[in-house]
Amino acid sequence: MAKILLFVLFIPIMAFDCNSNKLNATYQIDELNMEPKLSDKLFYFAFYNCENLFDNIDDPITRDSEFLPYGSKKWSQTKFEQKLTNISRVINSMNDNNGPDIIGLAEVENYNVLKKLNDEFLHKDVYDIIHFDSDDLRGIDVAMLYKKNVFKLISKSIYKIDLGVNQDPTRDILVVDFKYDNRNFTVIANHWPSRRDGQAASEHKRFKAAEVCANIIDSIYKDDPMSDIIMIGDFNDCLLYTSPSPRDRTRSRMPSSA
């Protein structure tokens, strides 16, 4: 039985533009050996960077002052709920207005903002939430929503990325195992370190994230060489960049049969 290895390299509707360093209306998907499918049913996987989904409640252990009522953004309850409305409009419209079957999310502050999004703004009683708090200093995390009546959650875990001495901590890598129709598969959600300090100065951080991803994939294939893996995320790395890419390092660790 052939395995499935699917990369959703950037978020649908919003993807990284290498030339402008802004988000645009395209997406890239790299498919490797996609037959056979999990079943005759097609599934819709997505990843969406929520771009600072913060509530307006002070968290004393994170740097969230910008998103408080007295902060620089004057982050009111009205602004917070408008943000939820905008995000839900995008998510609900995916998959012919049925919403994605599984979606990874980046830059969410905490479980509470996800719960409010899910309970009050997304399609009713469709999704369950997977979330862990990360060590990111701003408190932004990677999370996942999945259709609870379609998939069975088997396990969930996070992997930390050690960027070295005197480096701010970054988001964790979220790894979730699901079952559908007696077939298991793994979804790996990423939000790799940004280029805020410049591409060259920050590239080593994304290489480190790529190495952690490669080790995760190695471990999965060691246990089951025929595993199905879907990797989704905002990798903050340019598809057209000509020097060795962090994603090249990740892919170089994959089995040659992938």
C-alpha positions in Angstrom: 0.0 0.0 0.0 1.5 3.3 -1.0 1.6 6.1 1.5 0.3 9.7 1.2 2.6 12.6 1.8 0.9 16.0 1.2 2.3 19.4 1.8 0.0 22.4 2.2 2.8 24.8 2.1 1.0 28.0 2.7 -2.5 29.1 3.7 -5.3 29.0 1.1 -6.6 32.4 0.2 -3.5 34.0 1.9 0.0 33.0 0.9 3.5 34.5 1.1 4.6 36.6 -1.8 8.3 36.4 -2.2 8.7 39.7 -4.0 6.5 41.9 -2.0 6.8 40.2 1.4 3.0 40.6 1.7 0.1 38.1 1.6 -1.6 37.6 -1.7 -4.5 35.6 -3.1 -2.7 32.5 -4.2 -1.6 29.3 -2.6 0.9 26.5 -3.3 0.3 22.8 -2.8 3.0 20.2 -3.4 1.6 16.7 -3.8 3.7 13.6 -3.6 2.4 10.2 -4.5 -1.2 10.9 -3.7 -2.7 7.5 -4.7 -4.5 5.8 -3.1 -6.6 8.3 -1.2 -7.7 7.8 2.3 -11.1 6.8 0.8 -13.3 7.7 -2.2 -14.2 10.9 -0.3 -12.1 14.0 -0.9 -11.1 16.0 2.2 -10.3 19.7 2.4 -7.3 20.6 4.5 -6.3 24.2 5.1 -4.0 26.4 7.1 -4.8 30.0 8.0 -2.7 32.7 9.7 -5.2 34.6 11.8 -2.7 37.5 12.1 -2.9 38.4 15.8 -6.2 36.9 17.0 -6.1 38.4 20.5 -8.8 39.0 23.0 -8.7 42.3 25.0 -7.9 40.7 28.4 -4.5 41.2 29.9 -2.4 38.0 30.2 0.3 38.9 32.7 2.8 36.3 31.4 2.8 37.4 27.7 3.5 40.5 25.8 -0.1 41.3 24.8 -0.3 45.0 25.9 -0.7 46.1 22.3 -4.0 44.3 22.1 -5.6 45.8 25.3 -8.2 48.6 25.4 -5.5 51.1 26.5 -2.8 49.6 24.2 -1.6 51.1 20.9 -4.3 49.3 19.0 -7.1 50.4 21.4 -8.2 46.7 21.2 -11.9 46.9 22.2 -14.4 44.1 22.4 -16.0 45.4 19.2 -12.7 45.2 17.4 -12.1 41.7 18.7 -15.5 40.5 17.6 -15.1 42.1 14.2 -11.8 40.2 13.9 -13.7 37.0 14.7 -16.3 37.8 12.1 -13.8 38.4 9.4 -11.9 35.2 10.1 -15.1 33.1 10.3 -16.3 34.5 7.0 -13.1 33.2 5.3 -13.2 29.8 7.1 -16.9 29.2 6.6 -16.6 30.0 2.9 -14.0 27.3 2.3 -14.9 23.9 0.7 -18.0 25.3 -1.1 -19.2 27.0 2.1 -19.0 23.8 4.1 -15.8 24.8 5.9 -12.6 22.8 5.8 -12.5 19.3 7.1 -9.3 20.1 9.1 -7.7 23.5 9.4 -4.6 24.6 11.1 -4.4 28.1 12.6 -1.5 30.4 13.5 -1.3 33.4 15.7 -4.1 32.6 18.1 -3.6 34.0 21.6 -5.2 31.2 23.7 -7.9 28.6 23.9 -10.6 31.1 24.8 -10.4 33.0 21.6 -10.7 29.7 19.7 -13.7 28.7 21.7 -15.4 32.0 21.1 -14.6 31.7 17.3 -15.9 28.1 17.3 -19.0 28.5 19.4 -20.3 31.8 18.1 -18.9 32.4 14.6 -18.1 29.2 12.8 -20.7 26.6 11.5 -22.5 25.3 14.6 -21.4 22.2 16.4 -19.0 21.1 13.6 -15.5 21.4 15.0 -13.5 20.4 18.0 -10.4 22.4 19.1 -6.8 21.3 19.5 -4.6 23.8 21.2 -1.5 24.0 23.4 0.0 27.1 24.9 3.5 27.8 23.5 6.5 29.6 25.0 6.2 32.4 22.4 6.7 35.7 24.2 3.7 37.3 22.6 1.6 34.3 23.4 0.7 33.4 19.9 0.1 29.7 19.3 -0.6 27.1 16.6 -3.9 25.3 16.8 -6.2 23.0 14.8 -9.9 22.6 14.2 -11.3 19.3 12.9 -14.8 18.0 12.1 -15.6 15.9 15.1 -18.2 13.8 13.3 -15.8 12.9 10.5 -12.5 12.2 12.2 -11.6 10.4 15.4 -8.8 12.1 17.4 -6.2 9.5 18.3 -3.4 11.6 19.9 -2.1 15.2 20.0 1.3 16.5 21.0 3.7 19.4 20.6 7.4 19.6 19.7 9.4 22.6 20.8 12.1 24.2 18.6 15.2 25.1 20.5 16.7 28.1 18.7 19.8 28.3 21.0 21.2 30.7 23.6 19.9 34.2 23.8 17.1 33.5 21.3 13.5 34.2 22.0 11.3 31.1 22.0 9.1 30.4 19.1 5.9 28.6 18.4 5.7 24.8 18.9 5.0 22.3 16.1 1.7 20.7 16.6 1.3 17.0 15.6 -2.1 15.3 15.6 -3.0 11.7 14.7 -6.5 11.1 13.4 -8.5 8.1 12.2 -11.0 7.9 9.3 -12.7 4.8 8.2 -10.1 2.5 9.9 -7.2 4.5 8.3 -4.8 6.5 10.5 -3.1 9.7 9.3 -1.0 12.4 10.9 -1.3 16.2 10.4 1.7 18.4 11.3 0.9 22.1 11.8 3.7 24.7 11.7 4.3 28.4 12.1 8.1 28.8 11.5 10.1 31.8 12.8 9.5 35.0 10.8 11.8 37.1 8.7 11.4 40.1 11.1 15.1 40.5 11.5 15.8 39.9 7.8 16.0 36.8 5.7 19.7 36.1 6.2 19.7 36.8 9.9 16.7 34.6 10.6 17.2 31.8 8.2 19.0 29.6 10.7 15.8 29.6 12.8 13.7 28.2 10.0 16.4 25.6 9.3 16.1 24.6 13.0 12.3 24.3 12.6 12.9 22.2 9.5 15.2 19.8 11.3 12.6 19.3 14.0 10.0 18.6 11.4 12.3 16.1 9.6 12.9 14.3 12.9 9.2 14.1 13.5 8.7 12.6 10.0 11.6 10.2 10.5 10.1 9.0 13.8 6.7 8.4 12.2 8.1 6.5 9.3 10.3 4.4 11.6 7.2 3.2 13.4 5.2 2.7 10.2 6.9 3.2 6.8 3.5 3.4 5.1 2.2 6.3 7.3 0.1 9.0 5.7 1.3 12.5 6.6 -0.1 15.9 5.9 2.1 18.9 6.8 0.4 22.3 6.8 1.6 25.7 7.9 3.0 29.2 7.5 6.6 28.5 6.9 7.8 32.1 6.4 10.0 30.9 3.5 9.9 31.8 -0.1 9.1 29.1 -2.7 11.3 30.9 -5.3 14.4 31.5 -3.0 17.4 30.0 -4.8 19.7 29.1 -2.0 19.0 25.9 0.0 15.6 26.3 1.6 14.6 25.1 5.1 11.9 23.1 3.3 14.5 21.5 1.1 16.2 20.2 4.3 12.9 18.8 5.5 12.1 17.1 2.2 15.6 15.7 1.9 15.0 13.7 5.1 11.9 12.0 3.6 12.0 8.5 2.3 13.0 8.2 -1.4 9.7 6.4 -2.0 7.6 9.4 -0.8 
